[in-house]
Amino acid sequence: MKFEDKPLADVRITVEGGGYDAEVVTGEDGRWRVGVPDKDETYTITLDEETLPKGVIVAEGSATKEAEFGLTNNATVNFFLGEGVRQVTPFSEQLAGRIMNGLNFGLMLALASIGLSLIFGTTGISNFAHAEMVTFGALMALTFGVHLAFPMWIAIPIAVILAGLFGLAQDIGLWKPMRKRGLSVVQLMIISIGLSLGLRYVYLFFYGGGVFQLPNPGSTKIQLLGPIKLSITDMISMGVSLAVLIGVAYWLINTRTGKATRAISDNASLAAASGINVDRVVRIIWILGSALAGLSGVLWAYFRPGIRWDMGWQILLLIFAAVVLGGLGTAFGALLGSIIVGLMVEVSTLWLPSDIKYVSALTVLIVVLLFRPQGILGRRERIG
C-alpha cells in the first residue's frame, strides 16, 4: 500500500468470502497479507477508506475488489489511490448501524443463553456441550436445506426439532444416569467438556473443516428510519428471535410447567416434596434448551454468515458471559445479559479492531461482577 512511493501504515483491509472473514492492517512497509481457508472461493477485499491518511482517497468504485486464486497459492490485489476529499460516513450513522447489529446479535445470543440458563437452574450443570447444540442446529439446517434441497421454511423447523430431540437423547442416555449416581457439579462439568470435544470432532469428521453457506445468506440493506438500515434477513432473524423469546417468557410465567421450572430452580427438594415431577420437568428443559440452541445456531449461521464445525465453540464464552452477567439460573437475566453483550461486541468495533471485539463484553462482565457478584438480576441463591 503506497502513495507517491511512500508506504501507508495502519490502513485497515477486510477479506470476506465463503463464510470466512478476516481483518488486517498494513505494516510500516505498507504490506499486508491474509491467509484464507479455501483457495477455490472468490474473496471480496475491502479497503477501509476512513483509515487512509488525510488527503488520500481510493479511486471511485475501487475500494472493493474481488480476488480469485486460480492455479496459484497467492493472489495479489491492487488499489488505486489519489488525492482528494474523502466521503466519511457520519458517526451517528455508524453508531445506529452497530446498535442494530448488536440488538440482532444479542437476541440471537439470548436464545442460546436462556437455554443454558434453564438447564443450569434446574440441574446445576454448567453445560459446555451447549455450544455443540448451537452447531448442531446449523448443521441440520445445512443438511436439509442444502444437501437434501428442502425449502428453508421446512429445513429450519426440522433442524430445531432435531436439536430438541438430541437434547432429549442426551438427558436419557447420559445426564439422568449421572444425576442418579449423585455426581458432583465439578464432575458433571468435566463430563460436559468431554462431550463437547467429542461432538465437535464428530462434526469435523462428517462435514469437514470447510465453511458452508445456507441459501440467501445476505441481502441488500433497506433504509428504514433515519440512519437505520436492515436487510430482509436481519428483519426476519430479529422477528423470529423476539417471537420465540416472548413465547418462552409467557411459558415461564403463565404455564404450570413453567412455574414448576422456576420452583425447581429455587429449591429442587422442596419442589419434589410439593408433588412436582422433577425428572419430567428437567427432561422438558433439556428439550427446550437444546431446541433454542439449535435455532440460535441457524440464526448465527446467517449472521456470520457461514457454517463451520466449531462455530458454536467460537461464541461459547459469550453465551456464558451473558448468563453470568444477567445472573446464574435466571432466564430473564440471561436475556438482559445477552442484549448487553451483543451491544458491547458490535458497538465496540467503532473504536476497537474487530479481531478483539469480544474482549469488550468480557471486560463489562468483569466490571459488573466486581460490584455485583450475583449478576444483574441474580440473587445470592440460585433462582429460576
C-alpha positions as CSV (number, residue, x, y, z in Angstrom):
1,M,0.0,0.0,0.0
2,K,1.8,3.1,-1.3
3,F,1.0,6.7,-2.2
4,E,3.6,8.7,-4.1
5,D,6.2,6.0,-3.4
6,K,5.6,6.3,0.4
7,P,4.3,3.2,2.3
8,L,1.0,3.7,4.1
9,A,0.8,2.0,7.5
10,D,-2.2,1.2,9.6
11,V,-4.7,1.0,6.7
12,R,-7.4,-1.4,7.5
13,I,-8.4,-4.1,4.9
14,T,-11.1,-6.8,5.3
15,V,-11.4,-10.1,3.5
16,E,-14.7,-11.9,3.1
17,G,-15.8,-15.0,1.2
18,G,-17.3,-18.4,1.6
19,G,-18.5,-17.5,5.1
20,Y,-14.9,-16.6,6.1
21,D,-14.0,-13.1,7.2
22,A,-10.7,-11.5,8.4
23,E,-9.3,-8.1,9.1
24,V,-5.7,-6.8,8.8
25,V,-3.9,-3.5,8.9
26,T,-0.9,-2.6,6.8
27,G,2.6,-2.7,8.4
28,E,5.2,0.1,8.5
29,D,6.3,-1.0,5.0
30,G,2.7,-0.8,3.7
31,R,2.5,-4.5,3.2
32,W,-0.4,-6.8,4.3
33,R,-1.2,-10.5,3.9
34,V,-4.2,-12.6,4.9
35,G,-4.4,-16.4,4.9
36,V,-7.7,-17.9,3.8
37,P,-9.1,-21.4,4.3
38,D,-10.2,-22.3,0.8
39,K,-8.5,-21.1,-2.4
40,D,-11.4,-22.3,-4.6
41,E,-13.6,-19.4,-3.2
42,T,-13.9,-15.9,-4.6
43,Y,-13.0,-13.4,-1.9
44,T,-14.1,-9.8,-1.6
45,I,-11.3,-7.4,-0.4
46,T,-12.4,-4.1,1.0
47,L,-10.2,-1.1,1.9
48,D,-11.5,1.0,4.7
49,E,-11.1,4.5,3.3
50,E,-11.5,6.1,6.7
51,T,-8.1,4.6,7.8
52,L,-6.3,6.3,4.9
53,P,-4.2,9.4,5.7
54,K,-5.8,12.8,5.2
55,G,-6.0,13.9,1.6
56,V,-5.6,10.3,0.2
57,I,-8.6,8.6,-1.3
58,V,-9.3,5.5,-3.3
59,A,-10.3,5.9,-7.0
60,E,-14.1,5.9,-7.2
61,G,-15.6,2.4,-7.1
62,S,-12.3,0.7,-6.5
63,A,-12.4,0.4,-2.7
64,T,-13.7,-3.1,-3.0
65,K,-12.1,-5.8,-5.2
66,E,-12.7,-9.4,-5.8
67,A,-9.8,-11.9,-5.8
68,E,-9.5,-15.5,-7.1
69,F,-6.5,-17.8,-6.8
70,G,-6.7,-19.8,-10.0
71,L,-3.9,-22.3,-10.1
72,T,-1.6,-20.4,-7.7
73,N,-1.5,-20.2,-3.9
74,N,-1.3,-16.5,-3.8
75,A,-3.5,-13.7,-5.1
76,T,-2.4,-10.0,-5.4
77,V,-4.8,-7.1,-5.1
78,N,-4.1,-3.5,-6.2
79,F,-5.9,-0.4,-5.0
80,F,-5.5,2.8,-6.9
81,L,-5.0,5.8,-4.6
82,G,-5.0,9.5,-5.3
83,E,-5.5,13.0,-3.8
84,G,-8.9,14.2,-2.9
85,V,-11.6,14.7,-0.3
86,R,-12.9,11.5,1.3
87,Q,-16.6,10.9,1.9
88,V,-16.9,10.0,5.5
89,T,-19.9,8.1,7.0
90,P,-21.3,10.2,9.9
91,F,-20.6,8.8,13.3
92,S,-24.3,8.8,14.1
93,E,-25.0,6.5,11.1
94,Q,-22.2,4.2,12.1
95,L,-23.4,4.1,15.7
96,A,-27.0,3.3,14.6
97,G,-25.8,0.5,12.3
98,R,-23.7,-1.0,15.1
99,I,-26.6,-0.8,17.6
100,M,-29.0,-2.6,15.3
101,N,-26.3,-5.3,14.6
102,G,-25.8,-5.5,18.4
103,L,-29.5,-6.0,19.0
104,N,-29.7,-8.6,16.3
105,F,-26.7,-10.4,17.7
106,G,-27.9,-10.1,21.3
107,L,-31.3,-11.5,20.5
108,M,-29.7,-14.5,18.7
109,L,-27.3,-15.0,21.6
110,A,-30.3,-14.8,24.1
111,L,-31.8,-17.9,22.6
112,A,-28.7,-20.0,23.4
113,S,-28.1,-18.2,26.7
114,I,-31.7,-18.8,28.0
115,G,-31.4,-22.5,27.1
116,L,-28.1,-22.8,29.0
117,S,-29.5,-20.8,32.0
118,L,-32.6,-23.0,32.2
119,I,-30.5,-26.2,32.2
120,F,-28.2,-24.8,34.9
121,G,-31.1,-23.6,37.0
122,T,-32.8,-27.0,37.1
123,T,-29.8,-29.3,37.1
124,G,-26.8,-27.3,38.3
125,I,-24.8,-28.4,35.2
126,S,-22.5,-25.8,33.5
127,N,-23.0,-27.5,30.2
128,F,-20.0,-26.7,27.9
129,A,-21.6,-29.1,25.3
130,H,-24.3,-26.4,24.8
131,A,-22.0,-24.9,22.2
132,E,-22.2,-28.0,20.1
133,M,-26.0,-27.8,20.2
134,V,-25.7,-24.4,18.6
135,T,-23.5,-26.0,15.9
136,F,-25.9,-29.0,15.6
137,G,-28.8,-26.7,14.7
138,A,-26.8,-25.0,11.9
139,L,-25.5,-28.3,10.5
140,M,-29.0,-29.8,10.4
141,A,-30.3,-26.7,8.6
142,L,-27.4,-27.2,6.1
143,T,-28.1,-30.9,5.7
144,F,-31.8,-30.5,5.0
145,G,-31.8,-27.1,3.3
146,V,-28.7,-27.5,1.1
147,H,-27.6,-31.2,0.9
148,L,-31.2,-32.5,0.7
149,A,-32.6,-29.4,-1.0
150,F,-35.6,-28.9,1.3
151,P,-37.1,-25.4,1.3
152,M,-35.6,-23.5,4.2
153,W,-39.0,-22.8,5.8
154,I,-39.2,-26.6,6.2
155,A,-35.5,-27.3,6.9
156,I,-35.2,-24.8,9.8
157,P,-38.1,-26.2,11.8
158,I,-36.7,-29.7,11.2
159,A,-33.3,-28.6,12.5
160,V,-34.9,-27.1,15.6
161,I,-36.9,-30.2,16.3
162,L,-33.9,-32.5,15.8
163,A,-31.9,-30.3,18.2
164,G,-34.6,-30.7,20.8
165,L,-34.6,-34.5,20.3
166,F,-30.9,-34.6,20.5
167,G,-31.1,-32.8,23.9
168,L,-33.7,-35.4,25.0
169,A,-31.4,-38.2,23.9
170,Q,-28.5,-36.7,25.9
171,D,-30.6,-36.4,29.0
172,I,-31.9,-40.0,28.8
173,G,-28.6,-41.6,27.8
174,L,-26.2,-39.5,29.9
175,W,-27.3,-36.8,32.2
176,K,-30.2,-38.6,34.1
177,P,-28.0,-41.7,34.9
178,M,-25.2,-39.3,36.1
179,R,-27.7,-37.4,38.3
180,K,-28.9,-40.7,39.8
181,R,-25.3,-41.6,40.6
182,G,-25.0,-38.4,42.6
183,L,-22.0,-37.0,40.7
184,S,-20.8,-33.6,41.9
185,V,-21.2,-30.4,39.9
186,V,-17.5,-30.4,39.0
187,Q,-17.6,-34.0,37.7
188,L,-20.7,-33.1,35.6
189,M,-18.9,-30.1,34.2
190,I,-15.9,-32.1,33.2
191,I,-18.1,-34.7,31.5
192,S,-19.8,-31.8,29.5
193,I,-16.4,-30.6,28.4
194,G,-15.5,-34.1,27.2
195,L,-18.9,-34.4,25.4
196,S,-18.3,-31.0,23.8
197,L,-14.9,-32.1,22.4
198,G,-16.3,-35.4,21.2
199,L,-19.2,-33.9,19.4
200,R,-17.1,-31.2,17.8
201,Y,-14.8,-33.7,16.2
202,V,-17.7,-35.9,15.1
203,Y,-18.9,-32.8,13.2
204,L,-15.5,-32.3,11.7
205,F,-15.4,-36.0,10.6
206,F,-18.7,-35.9,8.8
207,Y,-18.8,-32.3,7.5
208,G,-15.1,-31.5,7.1
209,G,-13.3,-28.3,8.0
210,G,-14.7,-26.0,5.3
211,V,-17.1,-23.2,5.5
212,F,-20.6,-23.7,4.2
213,Q,-23.4,-21.3,3.4
214,L,-27.1,-21.5,3.8
215,P,-29.3,-20.3,0.9
216,N,-29.6,-16.5,0.7
217,P,-27.1,-15.7,3.4
218,G,-27.3,-11.9,2.8
219,S,-29.3,-9.3,1.1
220,T,-29.2,-5.6,0.4
221,K,-29.9,-3.4,3.4
222,I,-33.1,-1.3,3.3
223,Q,-33.3,2.2,4.7
224,L,-35.9,2.1,7.4
225,L,-35.8,5.1,9.7
226,G,-33.1,7.8,9.6
227,P,-29.7,6.1,9.6
228,I,-31.2,2.7,10.4
229,K,-30.7,0.1,7.7
230,L,-31.6,-3.6,7.9
231,S,-31.6,-6.4,5.3
232,I,-34.6,-8.7,4.9
233,T,-32.6,-11.5,6.6
234,D,-31.9,-9.2,9.6
235,M,-35.5,-8.3,10.0
236,I,-36.6,-12.0,9.8
237,S,-33.9,-13.0,12.3
238,M,-34.9,-10.3,14.8
239,G,-38.6,-11.0,14.3
240,V,-38.2,-14.8,14.9
241,S,-35.9,-14.2,17.9
242,L,-38.4,-11.7,19.5
243,A,-41.4,-14.0,18.9
244,V,-39.6,-17.1,20.4
245,L,-38.3,-15.1,23.4
246,I,-41.8,-13.7,24.1
247,G,-43.2,-17.2,23.9
248,V,-40.6,-18.6,26.3
249,A,-41.3,-15.7,28.8
250,Y,-45.1,-16.4,28.6
251,W,-44.4,-20.1,29.1
252,L,-42.2,-19.5,32.2
253,I,-44.7,-17.1,33.8
254,N,-48.1,-18.4,33.0
255,T,-48.0,-22.2,32.4
256,R,-47.9,-24.9,35.1
257,T,-44.7,-26.4,33.7
258,G,-43.0,-23.0,33.5
259,K,-43.9,-22.3,37.2
260,A,-42.6,-25.8,38.1
261,T,-39.4,-25.0,36.3
262,R,-38.9,-21.8,38.4
263,A,-39.8,-23.8,41.6
264,I,-37.2,-26.4,40.8
265,S,-34.6,-23.7,40.2
266,D,-35.4,-22.2,43.6
267,N,-35.3,-25.5,45.5
268,A,-35.5,-28.9,43.8
269,S,-36.0,-30.9,47.0
270,L,-38.9,-28.7,48.1
271,A,-40.4,-28.8,44.6
272,A,-40.3,-32.6,44.7
273,A,-41.8,-32.7,48.1
274,S,-44.7,-30.5,46.9
275,G,-45.6,-33.0,44.2
276,I,-43.7,-31.7,41.2
277,N,-42.3,-34.4,38.9
278,V,-38.7,-33.1,38.8
279,D,-37.4,-35.6,36.3
280,R,-40.2,-34.8,33.9
281,V,-39.6,-31.0,34.1
282,V,-35.9,-31.4,33.7
283,R,-36.5,-33.5,30.6
284,I,-38.7,-30.8,29.1
285,I,-36.0,-28.2,29.9
286,W,-33.4,-30.3,28.1
287,I,-35.6,-30.4,25.0
288,L,-36.5,-26.7,25.2
289,G,-32.9,-25.6,25.9
290,S,-31.5,-27.7,23.1
291,A,-34.1,-26.5,20.6
292,L,-33.4,-22.9,21.5
293,A,-29.7,-23.5,21.0
294,G,-30.4,-25.1,17.6
295,L,-32.5,-22.1,16.5
296,S,-29.7,-19.8,17.7
297,G,-27.2,-21.8,15.6
298,V,-29.3,-21.3,12.4
299,L,-29.6,-17.5,13.0
300,W,-25.9,-17.4,13.9
301,A,-25.1,-19.1,10.5
302,Y,-27.0,-16.3,8.8
303,F,-25.4,-13.5,10.9
304,R,-21.8,-14.6,10.5
305,P,-22.5,-15.7,7.7
306,G,-21.3,-19.3,7.3
307,I,-21.3,-22.7,9.0
308,R,-18.2,-24.4,10.5
309,W,-17.8,-27.5,12.6
310,D,-16.6,-25.3,15.5
311,M,-18.9,-22.3,15.1
312,G,-20.7,-22.9,18.4
313,W,-17.4,-23.1,20.4
314,Q,-16.5,-19.6,19.0
315,I,-19.3,-17.9,20.9
316,L,-19.5,-20.2,24.0
317,L,-17.6,-17.7,26.1
318,L,-20.1,-15.0,25.1
319,I,-23.0,-17.3,26.0
320,F,-21.6,-18.0,29.4
321,A,-20.8,-14.3,29.8
322,A,-24.4,-13.4,29.1
323,V,-25.7,-16.0,31.6
324,V,-23.3,-14.9,34.4
325,L,-23.8,-11.2,33.7
326,G,-27.6,-11.5,33.9
327,G,-27.5,-13.8,37.0
328,L,-26.9,-17.6,37.1
329,G,-30.0,-19.6,36.7
330,T,-32.4,-16.8,35.8
331,A,-33.8,-16.8,32.2
332,F,-34.7,-13.1,32.2
333,G,-31.2,-12.3,33.5
334,A,-29.7,-14.3,30.6
335,L,-31.9,-12.3,28.1
336,L,-30.7,-9.0,29.6
337,G,-27.1,-10.2,29.7
338,S,-27.3,-11.2,26.1
339,I,-28.6,-7.9,24.9
340,I,-25.8,-6.1,26.8
341,V,-23.1,-8.5,25.4
342,G,-24.4,-8.2,21.9
343,L,-24.4,-4.4,22.0
344,M,-21.0,-4.2,23.6
345,V,-19.5,-6.5,21.0
346,E,-20.8,-4.6,18.0
347,V,-20.6,-1.0,19.2
348,S,-17.0,-1.5,20.4
349,T,-15.9,-2.0,16.8
350,L,-16.2,1.7,16.4
351,W,-13.1,2.0,18.4
352,L,-11.5,-1.5,18.6
353,P,-10.3,-3.8,15.8
354,S,-12.9,-6.4,15.1
355,D,-10.4,-9.2,16.0
356,I,-10.7,-8.2,19.7
357,K,-14.3,-7.1,19.8
358,Y,-15.3,-9.9,22.2
359,V,-12.9,-8.5,24.8
360,S,-15.2,-5.6,25.4
361,A,-18.1,-7.9,26.5
362,L,-15.8,-9.9,28.8
363,T,-14.5,-6.6,30.3
364,V,-18.0,-5.5,31.1
365,L,-18.7,-8.9,32.7
366,I,-15.6,-8.5,35.0
367,V,-16.6,-4.9,36.0
368,V,-20.2,-5.8,36.8
369,L,-19.2,-8.9,38.8
370,L,-16.7,-6.8,40.9
371,F,-19.7,-4.8,42.2
372,R,-22.5,-7.3,41.9
373,P,-21.1,-10.9,42.1
374,Q,-24.6,-12.5,41.7
375,G,-25.2,-10.7,38.3
376,I,-27.7,-8.0,37.4
377,L,-30.9,-9.9,38.1
378,G,-29.5,-12.7,40.3
379,R,-29.9,-13.2,44.0
380,R,-27.3,-14.7,46.3
381,E,-29.0,-18.1,46.0
382,R,-29.9,-19.7,42.6
383,I,-33.2,-18.6,41.2
384,G,-35.3,-19.6,38.2
